Amino acid sequence: MDLNSSRLDLFYWLLTCIGIANLVFYVVVATRYSYKTVMAGGKVVDDKASTSSAPPPQLLPTDQSSS
């Protein structure tokens, strides 16, 4: 097979598409990752689980008047 007459550019496009798919997968997994907190007694607590049981913070009203 003669490399000069082959479509080597298609191979590089394939590598580019695989690299982009890998980057998208990494970003999705990285955004869904949550750190685990280890307490002093060795107990492992999930950060998302501990904050989801707490009530949402109350927002204070702000003064909207412009002086």
Secondary structure, 3 states (H helix, E strand, C coil): CCCCCCCHHHHHHHHHHHHHHHHHHHHHHHHHCCCEEECCCCCEEEHHHHHHCCCCCCCCCCCCCCC
